[in-house]
């Protein structure tokens, strides 16, 4: 019979193996620009260089390995970086990605909903990419309210999230994604199937009008879509007080 220590080690190894598998899939998606990471993070970089005070503070919600954010921040007037992620493995990678930033780096291993509910530091720019859509509508509004409460007076909140086309239902959105299998040829059938299964289980996309309405319900005076992915599966939205 295996010892408790051995079972715990096996569980840790399994979790690491699963993390490595998902990370490999994610990096394929980024490398092939299947979700238009280049365009999205170029837009974010433009905000860093033109739209922020100097120096500025940046909160990266669900930061993951922070590779894309670190690249976008290179050469900017970043004065403080905050990152939140539930995965300790991701935060270890983020620590390495962000090591050359010329500012303090504060990484917090927490559920981002819980973290934002008791956040106290004022931030100039808050960013969340492809994560807010996991919440139900009331959770999305509550998270946005919590973000609004910590933004500086001229602060900016940016989200990049799955978007329904006009008149499209949640299931039709997923069916449309499934029909685009050919554009995702870099993924194996197993990788694509796992991604689709996760989406159908855990993703709750909104239309562009609803994403903007959620922001206004949360108290933002300005809410607009500033980017639509060419395949129309997602968009970037910005909110101001």
C-alpha positions as CSV (number, residue, x, y, z in Angstrom):
1,X,0.0,0.0,0.0
2,X,1.4,3.4,-1.0
3,X,2.1,5.9,1.8
4,X,0.1,9.1,2.2
5,X,3.3,11.0,1.2
6,X,3.5,9.0,-2.0
7,X,-0.1,9.6,-2.9
8,X,0.3,13.3,-2.3
9,X,3.4,13.4,-4.5
10,X,1.5,11.6,-7.3
11,X,-1.3,14.1,-7.0
12,X,1.1,16.9,-7.3
13,X,2.8,15.3,-10.3
14,X,-0.6,14.8,-12.0
15,X,-1.6,18.4,-11.4
16,X,1.8,19.6,-12.9
17,X,1.3,17.3,-15.9
18,X,-2.1,18.7,-16.5
19,X,-0.8,22.3,-16.2
20,X,2.0,21.6,-18.6
21,X,-0.5,20.1,-21.1
22,X,-2.8,23.1,-21.0
23,X,0.2,25.5,-21.1
24,X,1.5,23.8,-24.3
25,X,-1.9,24.1,-25.9
26,X,-2.1,27.8,-24.9
27,X,1.3,28.6,-26.3
28,X,0.4,26.9,-29.6
29,X,-2.7,29.2,-29.8
30,X,-0.6,32.3,-29.0
31,X,2.2,31.3,-31.3
32,X,-0.1,30.9,-34.3
33,X,-2.1,34.0,-33.3
34,X,-5.3,32.1,-33.4
35,X,-7.0,34.4,-30.9
36,X,-5.3,37.5,-32.3
37,X,-3.1,38.0,-29.2
38,X,-0.7,40.2,-31.3
39,X,-3.4,42.7,-32.2
40,X,-4.9,42.8,-28.7
41,X,-1.6,43.3,-26.9
42,X,-0.5,45.8,-29.4
43,X,-3.6,47.8,-28.5
44,X,-2.8,47.4,-24.8
45,X,0.8,48.5,-25.4
46,X,-0.6,51.6,-27.1
47,X,-2.5,52.4,-24.0
48,X,0.6,52.0,-21.9
49,X,2.6,54.4,-24.1
50,X,-0.1,57.1,-24.8
51,X,-3.0,56.9,-22.4
52,X,-1.5,56.6,-19.0
53,X,0.1,59.0,-16.4
54,X,3.8,58.6,-15.8
55,X,4.5,56.5,-13.9
56,X,1.3,54.4,-13.9
57,X,0.1,51.4,-11.9
58,X,-1.2,48.3,-13.7
59,X,-3.4,45.5,-12.4
60,X,-3.3,42.3,-14.5
61,X,-6.3,40.2,-13.5
62,X,-6.0,36.4,-14.2
63,X,-2.4,37.2,-15.4
64,X,-1.3,33.6,-16.1
65,X,2.3,33.5,-17.1
66,X,2.3,37.3,-17.9
67,X,4.4,36.8,-21.0
68,X,2.2,38.9,-23.3
69,X,1.7,41.6,-20.6
70,X,5.5,41.8,-19.9
71,X,6.2,42.3,-23.6
72,X,3.5,45.0,-23.9
73,X,4.9,46.8,-20.9
74,X,8.5,46.9,-22.2
75,X,9.8,50.4,-22.4
76,X,6.7,51.9,-20.8
77,X,6.5,54.2,-17.7
78,X,5.2,51.4,-15.5
79,X,5.6,52.3,-11.8
80,X,3.8,49.3,-10.2
81,X,2.7,45.9,-11.5
82,X,0.0,43.8,-9.7
83,X,-0.9,40.3,-10.9
84,X,-3.6,38.0,-9.7
85,X,-3.9,34.3,-10.6
86,X,-5.3,31.2,-9.0
87,X,-2.4,29.0,-10.3
88,X,0.8,29.0,-8.3
89,X,2.5,27.4,-11.3
90,X,1.4,30.3,-13.5
91,X,2.7,32.8,-11.0
92,X,6.1,31.1,-10.9
93,X,6.3,31.6,-14.7
94,X,5.0,35.2,-14.3
95,X,7.8,36.0,-11.8
96,X,10.3,35.1,-14.5
97,X,8.5,36.9,-17.3
98,X,8.3,40.1,-15.3
99,X,11.8,40.1,-13.7
100,X,13.1,42.9,-16.0
101,X,10.3,45.4,-15.3
102,X,11.8,48.5,-13.7
103,X,9.2,48.6,-10.9
104,X,7.9,46.6,-7.9
105,X,6.0,43.4,-8.9
106,X,3.2,42.2,-6.6
107,X,1.9,38.7,-7.5
108,X,-1.1,37.4,-5.6
109,X,-2.2,33.8,-5.7
110,X,-6.0,34.1,-5.3
111,X,-9.3,33.7,-7.0
112,X,-9.7,37.1,-8.8
113,X,-13.3,37.6,-7.7
114,X,-12.3,37.2,-4.0
115,X,-9.2,39.3,-4.6
116,X,-11.1,42.2,-6.1
117,X,-13.8,42.1,-3.4
118,X,-11.3,43.3,-0.9
119,X,-8.8,45.2,-3.0
120,X,-7.6,48.4,-1.6
121,X,-4.7,49.7,-3.8
122,X,-5.6,52.5,-6.3
123,X,-4.8,51.5,-9.9
124,X,-4.5,53.5,-13.1
125,X,-5.2,50.7,-15.6
126,X,-6.9,47.3,-14.9
127,X,-6.8,44.6,-17.5
128,X,-8.6,41.2,-17.7
129,X,-8.3,39.0,-20.8
130,X,-10.5,36.0,-21.6
131,X,-11.5,35.4,-18.0
132,X,-14.5,37.6,-17.0
133,X,-16.8,35.5,-19.2
134,X,-16.6,32.6,-16.7
135,X,-18.9,34.6,-14.4
136,X,-22.7,34.8,-14.5
137,X,-24.2,38.3,-15.3
138,X,-24.5,39.4,-11.7
139,X,-21.0,38.3,-11.0
140,X,-19.7,40.2,-14.0
141,X,-21.4,43.4,-12.8
142,X,-20.1,42.9,-9.2
143,X,-16.5,42.4,-10.5
144,X,-16.8,45.5,-12.6
145,X,-18.1,47.5,-9.7
146,X,-15.2,46.4,-7.6
147,X,-12.7,47.4,-10.3
148,X,-14.4,50.8,-10.7
149,X,-14.0,51.4,-7.0
150,X,-10.2,51.0,-7.1
151,X,-9.5,52.9,-10.3
152,X,-7.8,56.3,-10.1
153,X,-9.9,59.3,-11.2
154,X,-8.8,59.1,-14.8
155,X,-8.2,55.4,-14.7
156,X,-9.1,52.9,-17.4
157,X,-10.6,49.4,-17.3
158,X,-10.0,47.2,-20.4
159,X,-11.5,43.7,-21.0
160,X,-10.9,41.2,-23.8
161,X,-13.8,38.7,-23.9
162,X,-15.7,36.3,-26.1
163,X,-18.5,38.1,-27.9
164,X,-21.8,36.9,-29.4
165,X,-22.7,38.3,-32.8
166,X,-26.0,40.1,-33.0
167,X,-28.9,37.6,-32.3
168,X,-26.6,34.7,-31.6
169,X,-27.3,32.4,-28.6
170,X,-24.6,30.9,-26.4
171,X,-25.0,27.5,-28.0
172,X,-24.9,29.0,-31.5
173,X,-21.7,30.8,-30.5
174,X,-20.1,27.4,-29.6
175,X,-21.4,25.8,-32.8
176,X,-19.8,28.6,-34.8
177,X,-16.5,27.9,-33.0
178,X,-16.8,24.2,-33.8
179,X,-17.4,25.0,-37.5
180,X,-14.0,26.8,-37.5
181,X,-12.0,23.7,-36.7
182,X,-10.1,24.0,-40.0
183,X,-8.6,27.4,-38.9
184,X,-7.2,25.7,-35.8
185,X,-5.3,23.0,-37.6
186,X,-2.2,23.6,-35.4
187,X,-4.1,21.9,-32.5
188,X,-4.6,18.2,-32.4
189,X,-8.1,16.8,-32.3
190,X,-7.8,16.0,-28.6
191,X,-6.6,19.6,-27.9
192,X,-9.4,21.2,-29.9
193,X,-12.0,18.9,-28.3
194,X,-10.8,19.7,-24.8
195,X,-11.0,23.4,-25.5
196,X,-14.5,23.1,-27.0
197,X,-15.7,21.0,-24.0
198,X,-14.3,23.6,-21.6
199,X,-16.0,26.4,-23.4
200,X,-19.4,24.7,-23.5
201,X,-19.1,24.0,-19.8
202,X,-17.6,27.2,-18.4
203,X,-17.9,30.1,-20.9
204,X,-20.7,32.6,-20.8
205,X,-20.1,35.1,-23.6
206,X,-22.1,38.3,-24.1
207,X,-23.0,40.4,-27.0
208,X,-21.1,43.7,-27.6
209,X,-24.2,45.6,-26.5
210,X,-24.4,43.6,-23.3
211,X,-20.7,43.9,-22.4
212,X,-21.2,47.7,-22.7
213,X,-24.5,47.6,-20.7
214,X,-22.8,45.6,-17.9
215,X,-20.2,48.3,-17.6
216,X,-22.8,51.1,-17.4
217,X,-24.7,49.1,-14.8
218,X,-21.5,48.8,-12.8
219,X,-21.3,52.6,-12.7
220,X,-18.9,53.5,-15.6
221,X,-19.9,56.6,-17.5
222,X,-18.2,55.5,-20.7
223,X,-18.3,52.0,-22.2
224,X,-17.2,51.2,-25.8
225,X,-15.9,48.4,-28.0
226,X,-12.5,49.3,-29.3
227,X,-11.6,46.1,-31.1
228,X,-13.4,43.1,-32.8
229,X,-11.4,40.0,-33.5
230,X,-11.4,39.4,-37.3
231,X,-13.1,36.0,-36.8
232,X,-15.8,37.8,-34.6
233,X,-15.3,35.5,-31.6
234,X,-14.3,38.2,-29.2
235,X,-13.7,41.9,-28.6
236,X,-11.9,44.4,-26.5
237,X,-14.0,46.9,-24.4
238,X,-12.9,49.9,-22.5
239,X,-14.6,51.6,-19.5
240,X,-14.0,54.9,-17.8
241,X,-15.5,56.6,-14.8
